[in-house]
């Protein structure tokens, strides 16, 4: 299985993804690691990415998903997945993929971004992400989780919604 945790920057994708992967004993990946140096430079200078910038990035993520699937490795991937067409592209031909959307108020996410340091995604870029965001519709197979609770509660909600077993404590 591959669980892709989506949402705008600051929604908690990496935190939740790492926690879920650790609980399940699965591999974790961060879609940020698949950006080209050009994309990272663009983002570092406060410029949003275009769909054309994201095409090779989405291809690289898809290749990674396929490689892990061929190895029979379950994983959790943190990935913005802002637009429906991105989510559909990541899901296309991959029945093992389950999508989770971390939803939060602008205020909660802006506060989290303001407290984050050392990331190339700057707090002022949130407005652009919100403008690009196409929240999952009721016809999309996506689990939506509110980020206003604790990371442990969010992960438990994801496990329940996706019917994932709770591994025994070591």
C-alpha positions as CSV (number, residue, x, y, z in Angstrom):
1,X,0.0,0.0,0.0
2,X,1.1,3.6,-0.6
3,X,-0.5,6.3,1.4
4,X,0.0,9.8,0.0
5,X,-0.5,12.6,2.6
6,X,-1.4,15.8,0.8
7,X,-2.1,19.4,1.8
8,X,-0.7,22.9,1.6
9,X,2.7,23.7,3.1
10,X,2.5,23.8,6.8
11,X,-0.5,21.4,7.1
12,X,1.7,18.7,8.7
13,X,2.3,16.4,5.8
14,X,5.9,15.4,6.8
15,X,5.1,15.2,10.5
16,X,2.0,13.1,10.0
17,X,3.6,11.0,7.2
18,X,6.6,10.1,9.3
19,X,4.5,9.3,12.3
20,X,2.2,7.1,10.3
21,X,5.1,5.3,8.5
22,X,6.8,4.7,11.9
23,X,3.6,3.3,13.4
24,X,3.0,1.0,10.4
25,X,6.7,0.0,10.0
26,X,6.6,1.3,6.4
27,X,9.0,3.4,4.4
28,X,8.6,7.2,4.4
29,X,9.3,9.5,1.5
30,X,9.0,13.2,1.0
31,X,8.0,14.6,-2.4
32,X,10.2,17.6,-1.7
33,X,13.2,15.4,-2.2
34,X,12.1,14.8,-5.9
35,X,12.3,18.5,-6.8
36,X,15.0,19.5,-9.3
37,X,17.6,22.0,-8.2
38,X,15.9,24.6,-10.4
39,X,12.6,24.1,-8.7
40,X,14.2,24.4,-5.3
41,X,16.0,27.6,-6.3
42,X,12.7,29.0,-7.7
43,X,10.9,28.2,-4.5
44,X,13.7,29.5,-2.3
45,X,13.4,32.8,-4.1
46,X,9.7,33.0,-3.3
47,X,8.5,32.1,-6.8
48,X,5.7,29.6,-7.2
49,X,6.1,26.6,-9.5
50,X,4.1,26.2,-12.7
51,X,2.4,23.1,-13.9
52,X,5.3,22.7,-16.4
53,X,7.8,22.9,-13.4
54,X,5.9,20.2,-11.7
55,X,5.7,17.7,-14.6
56,X,9.2,16.2,-14.2
57,X,8.7,16.2,-10.4
58,X,5.4,14.2,-10.7
59,X,7.1,11.8,-13.1
60,X,9.9,11.2,-10.6
61,X,7.5,10.6,-7.8
62,X,5.5,8.2,-10.0
63,X,8.7,6.3,-10.8
64,X,9.5,6.1,-7.1
65,X,6.0,4.8,-6.3
66,X,6.3,2.2,-9.0
67,X,9.7,1.0,-7.9
68,X,8.6,0.6,-4.3
69,X,5.5,-1.3,-5.5
70,X,7.6,-3.6,-7.6
71,X,9.6,-4.3,-4.4
72,X,6.4,-5.0,-2.5
73,X,7.2,-2.2,-0.1
74,X,4.4,-0.3,1.7
75,X,5.1,3.4,2.1
76,X,3.8,6.8,3.2
77,X,4.6,9.8,1.0
78,X,4.2,13.5,2.0
79,X,3.2,15.4,-1.2
80,X,1.4,18.6,-1.7
81,X,-1.0,17.2,-4.3
82,X,-2.6,20.7,-4.6
83,X,-4.5,20.1,-7.8
84,X,-6.9,17.3,-8.7
85,X,-4.9,16.6,-11.9
86,X,-1.8,16.0,-9.8
87,X,-3.6,13.6,-7.5
88,X,-5.2,11.8,-10.4
89,X,-1.7,11.5,-12.1
90,X,-0.2,10.0,-8.9
91,X,-3.1,7.5,-8.6
92,X,-3.4,6.6,-12.3
93,X,-2.6,2.9,-12.8
94,X,-1.7,2.5,-9.1
95,X,-4.5,0.8,-7.3
96,X,-2.2,0.5,-4.2
97,X,-2.4,4.3,-3.7
98,X,-4.6,5.9,-1.0
99,X,-4.8,9.6,-0.6
100,X,-5.2,11.6,2.6
101,X,-5.8,15.4,2.5
102,X,-4.8,17.4,5.6
103,X,-7.3,20.2,5.8
104,X,-6.8,23.2,8.1
105,X,-7.8,26.8,8.6
106,X,-5.7,29.5,7.0
107,X,-4.9,30.8,10.5
108,X,-3.7,27.4,11.9
109,X,-1.5,26.8,8.9
110,X,-0.1,30.3,8.7
111,X,0.9,30.0,12.4
112,X,2.7,26.7,11.8
113,X,4.5,28.1,8.8
114,X,5.6,31.2,10.7
115,X,7.2,28.9,13.3
116,X,9.0,26.7,10.8
117,X,12.7,27.5,10.0
118,X,15.1,26.1,7.5
119,X,12.6,25.1,4.8
120,X,12.7,26.6,1.3
121,X,8.9,27.1,1.3
122,X,8.4,30.5,2.9
123,X,5.4,31.5,5.0
124,X,4.4,34.3,2.5
125,X,3.9,31.7,-0.2
126,X,0.9,30.2,1.6
127,X,-1.5,32.5,-0.3
128,X,-0.3,31.1,-3.6
129,X,-0.7,27.5,-2.4
130,X,-4.2,28.3,-1.2
131,X,-5.0,29.9,-4.5
132,X,-3.7,26.8,-6.4
133,X,-5.4,24.3,-4.0
134,X,-8.3,22.3,-5.4
135,X,-9.7,20.7,-2.4
136,X,-10.8,17.1,-3.0
137,X,-14.4,16.8,-4.1
138,X,-16.8,14.2,-2.9
139,X,-16.3,12.2,-6.0
140,X,-12.5,11.8,-5.3
141,X,-11.3,8.8,-3.3
142,X,-9.6,10.9,-0.6
143,X,-9.7,10.8,3.1
144,X,-10.0,14.3,4.5
145,X,-8.6,14.9,8.0
146,X,-8.8,18.2,10.0
147,X,-5.3,19.2,11.3
148,X,-6.6,21.0,14.4
149,X,-6.0,18.0,16.6
150,X,-2.7,16.4,17.7
151,X,-0.5,14.5,15.3
152,X,-1.3,11.2,17.2
153,X,-5.0,11.8,16.8
154,X,-4.6,12.6,13.1
155,X,-2.7,9.4,12.5
156,X,-5.2,7.4,14.4
157,X,-8.0,8.9,12.3
158,X,-6.1,8.0,9.1
159,X,-5.6,4.5,10.3
160,X,-9.3,4.1,11.0
161,X,-10.4,5.7,7.8
162,X,-8.1,3.5,5.7
163,X,-8.7,0.4,7.8
164,X,-5.0,0.1,8.6
165,X,-4.1,-2.3,11.4
166,X,-2.6,-1.0,14.5
167,X,0.7,-2.8,14.8
168,X,1.5,-4.2,18.3
169,X,3.8,-2.2,20.4
170,X,7.4,-3.5,20.4
